[in-house]
């Protein structure tokens, strides 16, 4: 029960202090789960992010669900998911009650402008951390470079291309390379 309570409080804290959605949450999750608590290692965390981003739904909820399941099974995923959702639900519900009055405060408007800058930093920090931890294989560098070039070119020329396609194409390339590797090992074993 202690482990469930600890997981609940951790996800509640992350849900409470994550402004800007799931991508901003990645840096906080890594700090808590990998660095402080050491519940998972860096490679497992990168897998969590990849799976959470690839599956349908918000990355924050997917991450909490997956981490809860990894650590404590089905009930762990339930506890983590509920905990990460509670702060957002309560805050949005409170804001909806006083929405018009809330937005009219200049202090609130300025606070949200400041939070926007912080969110950009959190997302960039998480991205650069993952980039540093990525295994520097030729395939990874080629895929990363190709995705960056495509994203820049598509942005410059205003081409509409969904992020989902980047994920599917890169996943397909990874599966293809893996299968080629299996075939080569199989041929090498036959000799």
N, C-alpha and C positions, 0 to 999 in steps of 0.2 A: 504494500500500500504506500510505503514511503517513496518508492520509485515513481509510482503514478502521480503522487502529489508533487514531487520534484519536477516531473515532466510537465504537469499542468501549469505550475507556477512559471516555469521557464517559457513555455509557449504563450502564456498570458502576458508575460513581460514583453516578449518579442512582438506580439500582436498589438500591445499598447504603444510601443515606441517605434513602430514601423510606419513612417509616413511615406507615401508614394508607391505603395503596393509591394508585391512580392519581390521584385528585383532589388528594392532597397533593403528587404529583409535578409537577403543572401549574406551580406557582410555580417549582420548581427548573428545569424544562425551559425556561421562559420566560427565566429569569435567564441560563442557560447559552447557549441557542441564539440569543436575540434580543439581549440586552444585552452579554454577554461576547464570544461568537464571531462574532455578526452573520451567521450562516449563513442565517437567514430573517428576514423583517421581521414587524412586529406583526400585520398583516392575514393573512399566511400562517399565523402561529401560531394566530390565532383560528380559521382554517379547519381546522387540524390538530386542535384541541380539539373543534370541532363534529363533524368526521368521525369522530374516535376515539370520541367519546361516542355517536354514532349507530349505529355498526357493532357487531355482536355481539361479545362478549368483553370482557375487562378493558381499561379505558381505558389503563392503563400499557403493556400490550403493543401495543394498537392504535396508540398514539402513537409508540412506538419503531419499530414496523414502518413506519408512514406516513412518519415523519421520515427513517428510513434509506432508504426508497424515493425520497423527494424529493431527497435529497442524493446518493445513490450507486447508485440503481437496485435491482434485485432482490437482489444480494449485500449491498448496504448495508442493506436491510430485514432480511435474515437475520442480519447481524452485530449490528445494533442490538437486534433481538428477543432473540437469545441472550444478549447482554450484560446487558440489563435483567432477564432471568429468573434468571441465575446466582446473584446474592446471595440472592434469596428462596428459591430451591431449596436452597442450601447451609444457610442459617439454619434453615429449616423441617425439613430432614433432621436437622440436629444437635439441634434441640429435640426432635424425635420420638424420638430415641435415649434422651434423658434427661428425658422429659416430666414424669413424676411428681416426680422429684427437683428439676427446674428450677422447677416451680410452688411448691414448698414453701419456697423462699427468700423471706423477707420483702423483701429488697432488690430482687429481681426484680419482685415484685408492685407495690412502690412505683414502680419505674422505669416499668412499664407504665401506671400511673395518670398519671404525668407525661407520658408519650408521648401519651396520649389527648388531653390539653389542647393539646399542640403540634400534633397532627393537625388539630384543630378550627381552630386559628389558620391553619395552612397552607391549608386549604380556603377559609376566609373571605378570606384575603389574595389567593388566586388569583381568587376570584369578584369581589372588589372591583376588582382590576386589570383584569379583563376588562370589567367594567361601565364603568370609566373610559375604556377604549379603544374601546368600542362606538360605532359611528356613531349619533349622536343624531337619527335620523329619526322622524317621527311614528309610522310602522308599528312600528319597534323599541320605542319607548316604550310604545305601546299593548299590544303582545304581552308585553313584560316585566311591565308592571303587571297584566295579566290573569293571567299565570302566577303571580305572587306572590300575588295575591288568591285565586286558586283553591287554591294550595298551603296558604295560611293557613286558608281556610274548610274545606278537606277535612281538615286536621289538627285543627282545633277540633272539628268535628262527626264525627270518626273515620270519614271516608269513605275506603274503600280505592280508590286511583286510582294506577295505575302511572306511573312517570316516563317510561316508553316512550311512553305516550299523549300526554304533554306534547310530547315530541320530534316524534312523528308529526303531531300537530295543528298545531304551529308550523311544521314543514317544509311541510305541506300549504298553510297560509296563505301562506307565502313563495312557493311555486310558483304559487299562484293569483294573487297580486299581480304576480308576474313575467310570467305569461301575459297578464294584463290590460294591463300595460305594453307588451308586444309587440303586442297587438291595437291599442292606441291609436296606437302608432308606425306600424303598417301602414296604418291608416285615414288617418293624417296624411300619409303618403307618397303615398296614392292621390289626394289632393286636388290 
